[in-house]
């Protein structure tokens, strides 16, 4: 979650008024995705960004009046500035930004929303942008805070709850059960963070736990050696587990967003762990080691019954060819490969591609083709 939300809550608790701006819609290839947030305090402090800089200044200039009036405003920015004093998007695309005061309605949902996100629990916030229902609450949080009753009274609870259950983020029109009108609602999902499981307690693993946390993963470091697997050596990890890797893995939920990185360098740890991981639904499975070590690893995994299709999922040696040497450089190399796989990137320098910088469903195939054929 953006630190903008944390700042809005902190300012509110300190008695300072503020505004929260969020991207609610945009064209494919726009600079930021729906849900990206920017917080502005009444004293002029700014946390976050909704555009990478090109329209943030205009939003900050409008924020004091929105804070003073207490009336939200929806702004549109695009690549065509015309005679408008508002800035456009020099990189192209369109952004719709909803700017609202951090008032009683928003303050009521901020603490439970942030508590859920910090604990790694999924949550969904529905915000009424416009519509006929003056009695409808502007914000609805799913799941509801304990003891708060039904938070969606007057705002089509069944429809909102159904949208929340899909994990969607976007703008939807829903019926207003109080007035028989229509509400335009921005539904923003905050899914549980993906997990990064790092096995093997060395300096390379420590560097990866730092960058993994920075990228938004919930990071676990696991090693069977208690002298090495300590919280003081891995302060960036959300948890440090002292257990045989394959035993820990067998009891750990794994899905398609899970990242597994193996730094054990010991066959008695590595083979049973990788054999289980390659049979799982994990989205990325990488292992460090030289090409000679990897050849031996593959022989042992085949002997353990792994198929060619399963072995083909193993990213080893892990990482992209960046010429990395230090643990920190190696962690960047591994993180780059994880991002490329997750976002369908080619790993090719952008200057060698003619396709758009920001990925869409249409540009992914073009990028991959360009990378393969040198287009």
N, C-alpha and C positions, 0 to 999 in steps of 0.2 A: 504493500500500500504506500502511496505517496506520503512523504513527510508533511505535505500540505494539510492533511487531515489531522495529524498530530499537532501541528502548529495551531490550527483552528481551535482544537480542544484546549491546548495550553493557554492561549490568549483568553478564551472564554472563562476558564477557571481563575485567571488573574484579574478578571473584571474588565478586560479590554474588548471592545467591539471589533468585528472583522467581517470580511466577505469571503466566500468560497466560490471559485469559478471552476466549472467542469466542461470539458468537451462532451457534448451529448450526441453529436452526429458529425459526419464529415464524408467527403468523397473518397473513393479508393485512392490510395497514394498520398493522402494528406499527411501533414507533418506529425500529428499525434492521434492516438486512437481514443474512442469514446471512454470516458471515465478518468482520463488524465486531468489532474487537478492543480490549481494555483490558489494559495491563500494570501490575502492582503489584510493587514491590520490597520486600524484607524490611525496609527502613528506612522504608517508608510512602510512597515516591514513586509517583505515579500518572501514566500517560501513556495517552491515548485515552479512549474511552467506548463502552459497549455499549447505552446507553439514552437518551442525552441528559441523564442525571443522576439519574433517579428510582430506579434500582436499583443504580447504581454504588457507592453507599455501602455497601450490604449485601454486595456482592461483595468490596469492599475489607476489610470486617470479617471475612469468612470466609477471605480469602487467607492470613493468617499460619499458620493451622492446616493449610491445604493445602500450603503451602511446608514446614512442619515435618514433616508426615507423609509427604509425597511421594505422596499418593493423590489422583487427580483427583476432581472432583465435578461432577455435572450438576445445575443449578438451573432451576426453572421459575418464571416470574413472569407474572401475568396481572392483569386488572382486578378480580378478586374476591379481596380480601385476607382476608375472614372473620376468624377469630381468630388467623391466622398472624402471628408477629412480623415476617416478611419483608414488605418493601414491595410494593405492587402497582404496576400501570401505570395511573395516573390518566387517561391518554389512551386507554385501551382496548387490546385486542389481547393477544397472548401472546408471551413470549420464552423460549426454552430456551437456557441459557448453559452452556457447558462450561468449567470452570476447572481448569487443570492446572499442576503445578509445571514450571518450566523445568529439567528434569532432563537426564540424559545423552541420552535418546531425542530430546528436542526440540532440545537443543544441537547434535546431529549434523546436523540438517537446516537449522538457521537460517542458517549462512553460505552454503551453496550456494543456498538459496531466495532470500535477499536479494541475492546476486550476480546471479542470473537476473533478478530484478525490476529492479534498478538498470540492467542492461544492456538492458532492454526485451524480454527473452525470456519467452515464456509458461512457466508452471510450474504444477504441481498438487500439493497436499499432502493425503494421506489420513491421517486420524487415527482410530484405533480408540477408540470411545466405550465399548463394552461387548461382551461375547461370551464364548465358551467357550475361545478360543485363548490360553492363558497364554503360549505361546511366540511368538505373533505380535508383531512389532515394533509399537509404538504409532503410529509415524509412517513413512510411505512417501512419498518425493518422486519425482515424475516431471517431467522426465526425471531419471535417476539422476546424481549427481555423477560426474565422470570418475574411473574407477578404483575406484569403490565397488562394482562388481558389481551383482547384482540386489538392489535394496533391499527387494523385496516378499516375500522368502522367508517362507513360512508364512502369508501373508495373502492368498491367492487372487490371485496376481499378474495373471493374465489378466483377471479381472473388474475389478480396480482399474485396470489399464492401459486397459481399454475405457472405464471411466467417465472417466478422466483425458483420454482422447482426445476426449470429447464437450464438454469445457469446462464441465462441470456444477459447480454448487455446491449441496450438500444432503446429507441423511442417507440412507444406503442400507444395506440388509442384504445381505451377501455371504457365500458359503459359506467356512468355514474349512477349508482343505485338510488341515490337520494333525489336526483332531479330528472332522471331519464335522459340526461344529456350525455356528453362524451368528455372524458378527461384525456389529455395528452400527458403521458407519464414516461419519465426516463427511469428505466430499470437498470441498476448497476450491480453486477454480481462480483463478490469478493470470494473467489474459490479458495479452498484450503491450498496452501503453497505446495508446489511439487517437492518431492524429497530427493536429496542427494545423499547416497550412502557411500562413504569413503572407508575403504578397508586397508589397514596398514598404517602404522603411526610413525611416519618419517617427515622430513622437512618438506618434501613435495606434497604430501598429504595436507600438511598444515597450511601451505600456500593455497591449495585448492579449496580448503574449507573457508578461507577468507573470501576468495572470489565467488564461491558458491553462495555464501550468505549475502554478499553484495548483489548477486543476480536474483535474489528472492527465493532461493531454495531453503527448505528446512533441512539442515545439515546434521548428519550423524557420523561420528568417527568411531570405528570399531576395530579393536585389536585384542588378541588373546593375552598380551603381555602387560600386566598391570603397571610395571615400571615405566612403560612408554605411553600407554593410553591414559593420560591424565588431563583434567580440565585446564590446568595451568599451561600445559603445552599446546592445547588446542582451544584457546578462548573464543574463537569464532564459531565453533561447533555448537549447535543447540543442545546436543547431548553427546557424551563420550561413554562408550560401552566397552567393558572388559569381558570378552566372550570369544569363543572360537567363531570365526566369521561365518561359516556355513550354518552353524547352530543358530546364530542370531538371525541370519537371513531367512531361515526356515520359519521363524516365528514372526516375520515382519511383513505387513501388507505391501504389495508392489503393484503398480499399474503402469500404463503407458507413458506417464509423465515422470516416472522414477528414473533417476540417473545413478548408475553404479560405477565406481572407479576403484580399481584394485591396485594397491601398491605393496602387497605383502612380500613379493620376491621369495617366496618359500612354497614349494609344491604342496606340502602338507596342508597349508592354508588355502592356497590358490586353486588347486584342482577341484576339490569338492565345492568350493564357493562358486567358481565359474560354471561348473556343470549345472548347478541349481539355477544360477542367474540366467544362463542361456536358454533354459527351459521355461523361464518366467515371462511375464508380459512387460518387463522393464523396457523403457524406450531407448536408453543408451547404456551400453556395457563396454567399458574400456579397461585396459590393463597395461601397466607400464612394463618396460623391459626391452632388452636389445633384440635384434632380429634373430640372433642365435637362441636366446632364451625363449623367444616366441615360437620358434620352430619346435623346440622341445615341449613347450606348453601345448601346442596343437597335437602333437603325437599322443600326449597323455590324455587330452580331452577326447580324442578319437577312441582311444582305448577304453575310456569311460562310457562310450556309447553315444557320444554326440554326433548328430548328422551334419552333412555339409551345410545344409540350410541353417542349422542352429549355429554352427561355427562361423558362418558368414555374417552373423550379427555382431561378432566381437570386433571392436575397434582396438586393434593392437598391432604395433605400438600405438598407444593412445595419443591423440592430438594432431593438429595441423603442422605442416612443415613451415615453421617460422624461424628456424635456426635457434630455437630456445636453448638456453644453457642452465640458468639459475632455476631454483624451485619456483620463483615468482614468474619468470618467463615461461616455464613449462606449464604452470597453472593457466596462464593466458592462452597458451596453445591448446590445452585441453578444453578450456571454456569456449574457445572459438569453434572447435569442432562440435561441441554440444549445441551451441547456438545455431550453427549452420544446419545441423540435423533437425533441430526442433523447428526452425523457421524455413526449412527447405532452401537454404542458401547454397551457393556453389563453392564458396571458399576462394573464388577468383577475385583479384583486385578490382574494385569498382571501375577504375579507369580503363579496364580492358573490356567492359561491358557497355552496351548501348541501351539496355533495358532500364526502366525506372528504378530509383534507389530503394523506394519503399515497396515491399512485397504486396502483391494481391494475388488472388487465385489465377488471374490471367498472365501475370508476369513470371510466376514461378517456373512454368514450363519453358518459357523463353530463356530465362537465366540459365537453367540447367543445360538447355541445348547449346546456348552460346558458349558455356564453359567446356562442354564436351568437344565441340567442333571448331572452337577458336573463332567464333563469329564476332 
